[in-house]
Amino acid sequence: MIKINLVREGRAVRGAGAAPTAAAVSVGGPGAANINNLLIIGCLALGVLVALGYWFWNKRELSQREEVRVQREGEAQKLEAIIKEVAEFEKRKASLQQRIDLINQLKQNQKGPVRIMDQISRDLPDLVWLDSMEVAAGNVSIAGRGLNPNAIALFIENIKNDPYFEEPQVGSVSQVSAAPLVYGFDMKFAFSYAPKGSTPAGATATDTTATSTQ
């Protein structure tokens, strides 16, 4: 008679069936943990990359802004130097203009006597010379001598016909020396820088100068 121990066999079967389950549990637990760790590491790495990218971008922006600032400061310094040069030029120009105005004023002041002397020297005939001449308020007063009355009369006529002189007023013509025979004379007349006909009658050098200055 054969006896079979079913209890032992049942335990063996149950023991054999439980072994794979334990093995599966033991294998599945560490794999899930590894995946979670990898996800966490990947997120951290991505965060680090994003942070590094933002840092590099921000650094680049700051560098560009610094370059622009330095460039603008350089341009501002150049403009400031140019402005200083322009200011110095304006000062020199103003000083030069003042000198030119002063020279022109001096020339204007000297113009009357020089012009008068030039015109009188042209009208002065031979045998007549001047002893004195005074210019005041657009009028000329002269005194001179001549070797004969005809030469003096010719000089008076030349003054009368000169386009820059008005009608002369003769004071006197008299003999001042017998040996040699010399005659003295004096006369007054007005003058102008413009020829007769180009200015109103009786216009003087002072009036003409005032008009041109205005």
C-alpha atoms as one frame of an Amber mdcrd trajectory, in Angstrom:
protein
   0.000   0.000   0.000   1.366   3.359  -1.063   0.934   6.461   1.161   1.301
   9.988  -0.126   1.970  12.876   2.204  -0.157  15.580   0.647   0.564  18.089
   3.370   4.291  18.129   2.643   3.693  18.295  -1.019   1.192  21.122  -0.573
   3.706  23.034   1.508   6.351  22.428  -1.094   4.022  23.659  -3.808   3.083
  26.737  -1.825   6.708  27.382  -1.040   7.610  27.121  -4.699   4.799  29.487
  -5.683   5.695  32.134  -3.107   9.342  32.359  -4.085   8.788  34.160  -7.391
   6.494  36.694  -5.770   9.080  37.639  -3.213  11.673  37.837  -5.914   9.456
  40.064  -8.017   8.830  42.347  -5.090  12.453  42.516  -4.277  13.352  43.380
  -7.911  10.544  45.915  -8.559  11.166  48.161  -5.496  14.776  49.369  -6.262
  13.947  49.991  -9.992  11.216  52.505  -9.195  13.513  54.298  -6.767  16.193
  54.569  -9.426  13.727  56.127 -11.905  12.658  58.691  -9.314  16.269  59.513
  -8.600  16.978  59.914 -12.304  13.985  62.243 -12.697  15.123  64.342  -9.782
  18.680  64.499 -11.112  17.373  65.415 -14.568  15.220  68.218 -13.139  18.157
  69.522 -11.141  20.416  69.363 -14.180  17.791  71.179 -16.271  17.436  73.828
 -13.567  21.192  74.251 -13.476  21.321  74.600 -17.264  18.504  77.156 -17.222
  20.235  79.092 -14.444  23.548  79.012 -16.307  21.842  80.121 -19.520  20.128
  83.038 -17.749  23.406  83.994 -16.084  25.278  84.005 -19.388  22.476  85.979
 -21.074  22.378  88.501 -18.249  26.162  88.810 -18.307  26.062  89.426 -22.055
  23.396  92.086 -21.640  25.420  93.811 -18.940  28.535  93.655 -21.108  26.710
  95.197 -24.054  25.267  97.944 -21.874  28.711  98.637 -20.471  30.134  98.899
 -23.990  27.350 101.313 -24.966  27.965 103.375 -21.843  31.712 103.556 -22.484
  31.069 104.480 -26.120  28.645 107.229 -25.167  31.022 108.564 -22.541  33.738
 108.717 -25.200  31.412 110.542 -27.576  30.389 112.935 -24.795  34.039 113.698
 -24.050  34.697 114.351 -27.745  31.661 116.627 -27.940  32.766 118.429 -24.804
  36.202 118.995 -26.321  34.597 120.277 -29.528  32.332 122.590 -27.519  35.358
 123.980 -25.688  37.161 124.528 -28.986  34.108 126.302 -30.408  33.898 128.488
 -27.294  37.583 129.377 -27.579  37.098 130.109 -31.272  34.153 132.381 -30.481
  36.252 134.220 -27.893  39.123 134.658 -30.355  36.661 135.726 -33.041  35.077
 138.308 -30.721  38.497 139.614 -29.704  39.590 139.790 -33.333  36.352 141.532
 -34.293  36.934 144.108 -31.565  40.422 144.750 -32.908  39.078 145.058 -36.441
  36.387 147.474 -35.270  38.996 149.504 -33.420  41.253 149.615 -36.480  38.331
 150.642 -38.678  37.401 153.326 -36.166  40.958 154.627 -36.136  41.015 154.596
 -39.928  37.706 156.429 -39.976  39.047 159.020 -37.561  42.154 159.447 -39.695
  40.244 159.455 -42.943  39.120 163.078 -42.726  42.481 164.839 -42.256  44.281
 162.536 -44.685  41.629 163.001 -47.361  41.563 166.758 -46.826  45.350 167.039
 -47.037  45.322 164.983 -50.214  42.658 167.142 -51.857  44.258 170.426 -50.778
  47.660 169.296 -52.048  46.060 168.638 -55.423  44.434 172.076 -55.482  47.528
 173.914 -54.275  49.231 175.630 -57.227  52.864 176.628 -57.588  54.087 179.715
 -55.731  51.599 179.081 -52.879  52.199 177.249 -49.603  50.342 176.695 -46.361
  51.411 177.846 -42.902  48.620 176.200 -40.888  45.479 174.111 -41.257  42.753
 173.330 -38.714  39.940 170.816 -39.127  36.938 170.995 -36.800  33.253 170.076
 -37.108  33.471 169.427 -40.837  35.132 172.780 -41.562  38.669 173.603 -42.656
  40.512 176.771 -41.725  43.811 177.398 -43.488  46.358 180.194 -43.576  49.151
 180.461 -46.093  51.303 182.654 -48.270  51.969 183.143 -51.948  54.446 184.986
 -54.116  51.714 186.873 -56.000  47.964 187.517 -55.706  47.209 185.642 -58.937
  48.599 182.377 -57.531  46.522 182.849 -54.379  43.406 183.582 -56.475  44.043
 180.385 -58.481  44.242 178.387 -55.265  40.931 179.861 -54.054  39.341 179.024
 -57.415  40.628 175.443 -57.229  39.093 175.038 -53.774  35.822 176.458 -55.097
  35.735 173.980 -58.002  36.825 170.970 -55.934  33.834 168.547 -55.702  34.688
 167.713 -52.080  34.825 171.323 -50.823  32.118 173.917 -50.421  32.296 177.598
 -51.356  35.353 179.049 -49.542  35.107 182.156 -47.362  38.244 184.229 -47.876
  39.286 186.340 -44.908  41.952 188.602 -46.348  44.810 188.746 -48.841  47.559
 191.167 -47.901  51.233 191.759 -48.399  53.342 190.432 -45.548  56.837 190.937
 -46.931  58.441 193.322 -49.431  61.747 191.578 -50.025  60.984 189.114 -51.283
  57.448 190.136 -52.169  55.090 187.747 -50.288  51.321 187.893 -49.733  49.451
 186.237 -46.892  45.896 184.903 -46.915  43.389 182.890 -44.856  40.076 181.242
 -45.660  37.505 178.723 -44.414  35.389 176.124 -46.176  33.381 172.988 -45.448
  34.182 169.558 -46.821  32.466 166.197 -47.372  33.607 162.677 -48.274  31.133
 162.471 -51.141  31.393 164.659 -54.241  28.976 167.522 -54.684  25.579 166.390
 -55.915  25.697 162.974 -54.227  24.801 164.405 -50.794  22.482 167.247 -49.747
  23.931 170.746 -49.933  25.824 171.705 -46.807  26.426 168.059 -45.738  29.636
 167.748 -43.796  32.047 164.916 -43.166  30.581 164.426 -39.700  27.080 163.962
 -41.116  28.352 161.548 -43.763  30.275 159.538 -41.197  27.251 159.342 -38.893
  25.061 158.170 -41.781  27.518 155.473 -42.856  27.907 154.318 -39.256  24.161
 153.885 -38.876
